[in-house]
Amino acid sequence: MTVDKDSSGAARAEVTEVGRFYLRHGHHPDDVAPVDCGEPLALYGERSVARARRVKARELVERLLAEGRVRFAYADDEGIAKWRRVVNYAKRHSMEPEGKRIEKLPYGLAGLEFFLAEGPHPNARSQRGTPQSFGFPCGWRRFIQLWLLSRTSRHAPHT
């Protein structure tokens, strides 16, 4: 694609022959054409790993709602990693119950425990304080400007 500007500053874009080739074939003419594998890649939600995690995440949430806590007393590193990915999947896909969050803790020497905690995570953006919640009637920027002004006026040399 080329972009030209005229004397008034207006830009005009034009697709080159190489650009038209790329739009038709999906690769640059100097590059080797990609090999067609037959079937297109499946969307993430349709892949077997994602389907399996979705099922596990639903089962975990249902157990947490019914039992309150779910413990895996003996989980090796691979098992712990698997359950962490399941919980992460549930969080990323909004599978946690409304007003609750899934928390995980170590259990015993080699175990893992999950439970439902109330409210959003303390580090969640919705929980961050606003300047008004810290007792500042104005925004942070104005507060800092006033603070800097007060410091410079007090310590300014007298002439």
Backbone as CSV, one residue per row, in Angstrom:
resi,resn,N_x,N_y,N_z,CA_x,CA_y,CA_z,C_x,C_y,C_z
1,MET,0.855,-1.159,0.000,0.000,0.000,0.000,0.902,1.223,0.000
2,THR,0.506,2.210,-0.756,1.235,3.467,-0.769,0.312,4.558,-0.280
3,VAL,0.891,5.531,0.376,0.139,6.679,0.865,0.805,7.923,0.318
4,ASP,0.024,8.750,-0.352,0.533,10.003,-0.915,-0.214,11.160,-0.280
5,LYS,0.530,12.251,-0.044,-0.099,13.475,0.461,-0.015,14.533,-0.619
6,ASP,-1.122,15.259,-0.781,-1.097,16.345,-1.750,-0.695,17.638,-1.047
7,SER,-0.692,18.731,-1.764,-0.219,20.007,-1.214,-1.100,20.510,-0.071
8,SER,-2.364,20.094,-0.019,-3.242,20.541,1.066,-3.071,19.686,2.325
9,GLY,-2.271,18.631,2.242,-2.042,17.778,3.399,-2.974,16.584,3.463
10,ALA,-3.897,16.457,2.524,-4.818,15.320,2.513,-4.078,14.080,2.036
11,ALA,-4.340,12.955,2.680,-3.676,11.705,2.336,-4.555,10.869,1.419
12,ARG,-3.892,10.165,0.513,-4.592,9.269,-0.400,-3.854,7.950,-0.391
13,ALA,-4.579,6.858,-0.068,-3.975,5.533,0.005,-4.365,4.732,-1.224
14,GLU,-3.407,3.938,-1.684,-3.655,3.103,-2.850,-3.020,1.736,-2.604
15,VAL,-3.766,0.667,-2.880,-3.267,-0.686,-2.705,-2.415,-1.044,-3.913
16,THR,-1.198,-1.520,-3.640,-0.282,-1.899,-4.716,-0.617,-3.305,-5.216
17,GLU,0.081,-3.709,-6.288,-0.120,-5.049,-6.836,0.267,-6.123,-5.812
18,VAL,1.339,-5.878,-5.061,1.760,-6.822,-4.020,0.680,-6.913,-2.948
19,GLY,0.074,-5.792,-2.592,-0.996,-5.785,-1.601,-2.212,-6.554,-2.084
20,ARG,-2.556,-6.396,-3.361,-3.691,-7.145,-3.902,-3.391,-8.646,-3.888
21,PHE,-2.147,-9.032,-4.198,-1.756,-10.439,-4.145,-1.928,-10.973,-2.727
22,TYR,-1.478,-10.189,-1.727,-1.593,-10.612,-0.326,-3.064,-10.784,0.070
23,LEU,-3.905,-9.868,-0.360,-5.324,-9.953,-0.016,-5.982,-11.181,-0.659
24,ARG,-5.549,-11.536,-1.857,-6.126,-12.705,-2.534,-5.595,-14.018,-1.978
25,HIS,-4.285,-14.082,-1.651,-3.640,-15.352,-1.329,-3.256,-15.509,0.145
26,GLY,-3.231,-14.430,0.903,-2.925,-14.518,2.323,-1.447,-14.579,2.655
27,HIS,-0.567,-14.331,1.690,0.869,-14.286,1.952,1.530,-13.378,0.922
28,HIS,2.734,-12.945,1.238,3.494,-12.075,0.341,3.945,-12.889,-0.863
29,PRO,3.998,-12.288,-2.055,4.377,-13.070,-3.238,5.803,-13.624,-3.164
30,ASP,6.698,-12.997,-2.441,8.073,-13.500,-2.324,8.181,-14.644,-1.319
31,ASP,7.190,-14.791,-0.439,7.202,-15.859,0.557,6.706,-17.152,-0.078
32,VAL,7.144,-18.264,0.488,6.658,-19.567,0.044,5.209,-19.701,0.492
33,ALA,4.362,-20.207,-0.370,2.944,-20.358,-0.032,2.797,-21.335,1.126
34,PRO,1.956,-21.008,2.107,1.764,-21.940,3.229,1.099,-23.222,2.757
35,VAL,1.441,-24.311,3.417,0.867,-25.607,3.078,-0.545,-25.671,3.633
36,ASP,-1.484,-26.115,2.803,-2.867,-26.243,3.250,-3.008,-27.550,4.009
37,CYS,-3.413,-27.453,5.268,-3.529,-28.636,6.125,-4.886,-29.315,5.998
38,GLY,-5.734,-28.818,5.180,-7.059,-29.423,5.049,-8.083,-28.639,5.849
39,GLU,-8.331,-29.081,7.081,-9.340,-28.426,7.915,-8.781,-27.176,8.569
40,PRO,-9.581,-26.121,8.668,-9.119,-24.933,9.394,-9.050,-25.234,10.889
41,LEU,-8.259,-24.457,11.596,-8.138,-24.652,13.037,-9.476,-24.376,13.724
42,ALA,-9.746,-25.159,14.744,-10.983,-24.972,15.503,-10.839,-23.767,16.428
43,LEU,-11.943,-23.118,16.715,-11.929,-22.034,17.677,-11.564,-22.590,19.044
44,TYR,-11.021,-21.723,19.929,-10.554,-22.185,21.234,-11.652,-22.916,22.006
45,GLY,-12.859,-22.353,22.027,-13.948,-22.947,22.789,-14.395,-24.302,22.268
46,GLU,-14.018,-24.623,21.031,-14.419,-25.895,20.439,-13.328,-26.955,20.534
47,ARG,-12.152,-26.595,21.031,-11.064,-27.561,21.152,-11.312,-28.489,22.325
48,SER,-10.742,-29.680,22.237,-11.000,-30.682,23.267,-10.473,-30.252,24.635
49,VAL,-9.325,-29.580,24.686,-8.774,-29.132,25.973,-9.711,-28.114,26.614
50,ALA,-10.207,-27.168,25.831,-11.117,-26.154,26.367,-12.425,-26.786,26.829
51,ARG,-12.938,-27.735,26.050,-14.178,-28.414,26.457,-13.978,-29.155,27.766
52,ALA,-12.845,-29.839,27.893,-12.561,-30.592,29.125,-12.433,-29.641,30.313
53,ARG,-11.756,-28.514,30.132,-11.625,-27.553,31.239,-12.969,-26.957,31.615
54,ARG,-13.810,-26.685,30.613,-15.138,-26.130,30.899,-15.940,-27.104,31.749
55,VAL,-15.896,-28.390,31.397,-16.621,-29.411,32.162,-16.078,-29.480,33.581
56,LYS,-14.744,-29.531,33.732,-14.132,-29.586,35.063,-14.469,-28.339,35.871
57,ALA,-14.460,-27.168,35.222,-14.770,-25.928,35.930,-16.217,-25.930,36.417
58,ARG,-17.144,-26.390,35.576,-18.548,-26.477,36.006,-18.698,-27.430,37.192
59,GLU,-18.042,-28.585,37.100,-18.114,-29.554,38.196,-17.547,-28.964,39.487
60,LEU,-16.435,-28.258,39.389,-15.829,-27.655,40.575,-16.747,-26.609,41.181
61,VAL,-17.320,-25.745,40.363,-18.224,-24.705,40.878,-19.450,-25.345,41.522
62,GLU,-20.006,-26.373,40.902,-21.168,-27.051,41.487,-20.817,-27.686,42.828
63,ARG,-19.641,-28.314,42.912,-19.217,-28.908,44.186,-18.992,-27.837,45.241
64,LEU,-18.398,-26.718,44.852,-18.169,-25.632,45.811,-19.488,-25.073,46.331
65,LEU,-20.478,-24.936,45.455,-21.785,-24.450,45.897,-22.453,-25.446,46.846
66,ALA,-22.296,-26.730,46.571,-22.942,-27.752,47.394,-22.191,-28.010,48.700
67,GLU,-20.856,-28.112,48.631,-20.071,-28.526,49.787,-19.379,-27.372,50.516
68,GLY,-19.206,-26.255,49.868,-18.522,-25.119,50.486,-17.021,-25.140,50.261
69,ARG,-16.390,-26.289,50.482,-14.946,-26.446,50.290,-14.692,-27.753,49.554
70,VAL,-13.686,-27.732,48.686,-13.274,-28.929,47.972,-11.795,-29.107,48.236
71,ARG,-11.433,-30.299,48.744,-10.036,-30.576,49.087,-9.509,-31.744,48.273
72,PHE,-8.296,-31.579,47.804,-7.556,-32.648,47.150,-6.334,-32.884,48.026
73,ALA,-6.395,-33.941,48.855,-5.376,-34.163,49.876,-4.010,-34.482,49.287
74,TYR,-3.966,-35.260,48.237,-2.679,-35.647,47.670,-2.672,-35.291,46.194
75,ALA,-2.102,-34.153,45.884,-2.010,-33.714,44.493,-0.540,-33.478,44.158
76,ASP,-0.060,-34.128,43.111,1.316,-33.893,42.682,1.379,-32.558,41.934
77,ASP,2.563,-32.169,41.505,2.733,-30.882,40.819,1.867,-30.786,39.571
78,GLU,1.774,-31.881,38.852,0.957,-31.885,37.630,-0.521,-31.717,37.964
79,GLY,-0.983,-32.390,39.022,-2.385,-32.255,39.441,-2.707,-30.850,39.926
80,ILE,-1.796,-30.258,40.681,-1.994,-28.886,41.152,-2.069,-27.929,39.968
81,ALA,-1.166,-28.103,39.004,-1.171,-27.245,37.814,-2.473,-27.406,37.041
82,LYS,-2.973,-28.637,36.938,-4.232,-28.889,36.216,-5.386,-28.150,36.888
83,TRP,-5.484,-28.249,38.230,-6.589,-27.588,38.923,-6.458,-26.073,38.901
84,ARG,-5.239,-25.576,38.918,-5.055,-24.123,38.806,-5.538,-23.630,37.443
85,ARG,-5.268,-24.412,36.386,-5.745,-24.034,35.057,-7.272,-24.093,34.979
86,VAL,-7.870,-25.073,35.657,-9.336,-25.178,35.681,-9.937,-23.952,36.369
87,VAL,-9.368,-23.563,37.516,-9.866,-22.385,38.238,-9.659,-21.135,37.402
88,ASN,-8.508,-21.021,36.755,-8.252,-19.875,35.895,-9.268,-19.819,34.758
89,TYR,-9.603,-20.961,34.181,-10.612,-21.016,33.121,-11.956,-20.512,33.649
90,ALA,-12.338,-20.977,34.838,-13.614,-20.552,35.419,-13.638,-19.045,35.647
91,LYS,-12.537,-18.490,36.102,-12.478,-17.043,36.355,-12.531,-16.247,35.054
92,ARG,-11.745,-16.669,34.065,-11.703,-15.943,32.793,-13.020,-16.000,32.035
93,HIS,-13.803,-17.057,32.250,-15.052,-17.212,31.519,-16.275,-16.935,32.395
94,SER,-16.078,-16.181,33.478,-17.162,-15.719,34.355,-18.054,-16.855,34.830
95,MET,-17.452,-17.953,35.248,-18.223,-19.091,35.735,-18.386,-19.070,37.250
96,GLU,-17.756,-18.103,37.908,-17.895,-17.999,39.357,-19.301,-17.500,39.687
97,PRO,-19.880,-17.957,40.788,-21.208,-17.479,41.168,-21.195,-15.969,41.423
98,GLU,-22.321,-15.338,41.194,-22.451,-13.888,41.383,-22.095,-13.497,42.810
99,GLY,-21.212,-12.511,42.948,-20.834,-12.004,44.263,-19.827,-12.857,45.004
100,LYS,-19.280,-13.884,44.341,-18.301,-14.768,44.985,-17.098,-14.943,44.072
101,ARG,-16.019,-15.419,44.668,-14.813,-15.715,43.911,-14.227,-17.032,44.405
102,ILE,-13.525,-17.728,43.554,-12.885,-18.980,43.935,-11.501,-18.659,44.483
103,GLU,-11.231,-19.148,45.681,-9.916,-18.988,46.303,-9.297,-20.369,46.459
104,LYS,-7.973,-20.421,46.416,-7.280,-21.691,46.598,-6.204,-21.529,47.665
105,LEU,-6.015,-22.588,48.433,-5.027,-22.606,49.504,-4.301,-23.944,49.474
106,PRO,-3.059,-23.963,49.982,-2.412,-25.267,50.141,-3.122,-26.054,51.240
107,TYR,-3.177,-27.354,51.102,-3.845,-28.199,52.092,-2.889,-29.315,52.487
108,GLY,-2.499,-29.332,53.720,-1.565,-30.350,54.185,-0.211,-30.174,53.523
109,LEU,0.496,-31.276,53.377,1.820,-31.213,52.769,1.775,-31.185,51.250
110,ALA,0.840,-31.907,50.664,0.827,-32.010,49.207,-0.572,-31.876,48.652
111,GLY,-1.390,-31.047,49.266,-2.763,-30.946,48.816,-3.147,-29.540,48.400
112,LEU,-4.382,-29.418,47.998,-4.926,-28.161,47.522,-6.369,-28.068,47.982
113,GLU,-6.789,-26.876,48.406,-8.151,-26.656,48.873,-8.724,-25.452,48.150
114,PHE,-9.969,-25.587,47.704,-10.684,-24.497,47.052,-11.903,-24.154,47.885
115,PHE,-12.261,-22.860,47.924,-13.483,-22.440,48.596,-14.006,-21.189,47.921
116,LEU,-15.273,-20.881,48.170,-15.885,-19.675,47.628,-15.800,-18.570,48.674
117,ALA,-15.203,-17.463,48.309,-15.113,-16.309,49.194,-16.108,-15.251,48.725
118,GLU,-16.533,-14.417,49.633,-17.511,-13.367,49.315,-16.840,-12.205,48.598
119,GLY,-17.554,-11.624,47.652,-17.126,-10.394,46.992,-15.987,-10.581,46.016
120,PRO,-15.636,-9.496,45.330,-14.529,-9.555,44.369,-13.190,-9.634,45.105
121,HIS,-12.168,-9.992,44.387,-10.830,-10.096,44.962,-10.371,-8.715,45.436
122,PRO,-9.634,-8.642,46.537,-9.184,-7.341,47.040,-8.361,-6.543,46.031
123,ASN,-7.693,-7.202,45.112,-6.896,-6.490,44.103,-7.697,-6.147,42.855
124,ALA,-8.965,-6.492,42.824,-9.780,-6.235,41.633,-9.932,-4.738,41.422
125,ARG,-10.047,-4.334,40.176,-10.166,-2.905,39.849,-11.375,-2.264,40.506
126,SER,-12.457,-3.014,40.650,-13.669,-2.439,41.229,-13.482,-2.087,42.692
127,GLN,-12.438,-2.622,43.331,-12.216,-2.375,44.744,-11.195,-1.278,44.998
128,ARG,-10.543,-0.786,43.965,-9.544,0.249,44.165,-10.226,1.522,44.620
129,GLY,-9.602,2.192,45.536,-10.178,3.404,46.095,-10.136,4.570,45.134
130,THR,-11.057,5.455,45.273,-11.064,6.693,44.525,-10.460,7.767,45.416
131,PRO,-10.041,8.890,44.871,-9.496,9.940,45.723,-10.476,10.366,46.816
132,GLN,-11.776,10.370,46.520,-12.756,10.768,47.522,-12.806,9.767,48.671
133,SER,-12.554,8.481,48.385,-12.633,7.489,49.444,-11.456,7.599,50.406
134,PHE,-10.393,8.315,49.997,-9.253,8.513,50.878,-9.319,9.862,51.584
135,GLY,-10.400,10.566,51.451,-10.557,11.824,52.159,-10.122,13.046,51.383
136,PHE,-9.824,12.891,50.098,-9.445,14.037,49.295,-10.678,14.489,48.515
137,PRO,-11.155,15.711,48.708,-12.375,16.151,48.023,-12.174,16.370,46.535
138,CYS,-10.936,16.494,46.083,-10.682,16.711,44.665,-9.936,15.511,44.109
139,GLY,-9.674,15.508,42.844,-8.955,14.396,42.231,-7.494,14.368,42.649
140,TRP,-6.836,13.242,42.356,-5.428,13.079,42.719,-4.559,14.149,42.098
141,ARG,-4.769,14.424,40.832,-3.909,15.389,40.138,-3.966,16.753,40.821
142,ARG,-5.169,17.196,41.128,-5.316,18.506,41.786,-4.704,18.464,43.187
143,PHE,-4.881,17.344,43.892,-4.309,17.205,45.234,-2.790,17.346,45.174
144,ILE,-2.166,16.660,44.211,-0.711,16.705,44.090,-0.259,18.099,43.684
145,GLN,-1.009,18.734,42.779,-0.654,20.099,42.390,-0.681,21.036,43.597
146,LEU,-1.725,20.939,44.408,-1.822,21.790,45.587,-0.716,21.483,46.582
147,TRP,-0.387,20.210,46.746,0.662,19.825,47.680,2.016,20.362,47.219
148,LEU,2.306,20.204,45.907,3.567,20.726,45.388,3.632,22.241,45.497
149,LEU,2.533,22.906,45.225,2.487,24.362,45.336,2.752,24.794,46.769
150,SER,2.159,24.105,47.743,2.368,24.470,49.138,3.824,24.246,49.547
151,ARG,4.467,23.216,49.022,5.868,22.944,49.378,6.810,23.958,48.745
152,THR,6.532,24.344,47.506,7.432,25.278,46.838,7.268,26.683,47.387
153,SER,6.064,27.061,47.785,5.865,28.420,48.284,6.486,28.575,49.677
154,ARG,6.518,27.500,50.460,7.103,27.580,51.791,8.623,27.679,51.726
155,HIS,9.194,26.987,50.768,10.641,26.900,50.724,11.257,27.775,49.658
156,ALA,10.487,28.639,49.067,11.025,29.522,48.046,11.945,30.558,48.692
157,PRO,13.060,30.853,48.072,13.971,31.854,48.671,13.346,33.243,48.593
158,HIS,13.561,34.015,49.627,13.025,35.375,49.673,14.045,36.308,49.058
159,THR,13.576,37.171,48.179,14.503,38.119,47.566,14.216,39.525,47.979
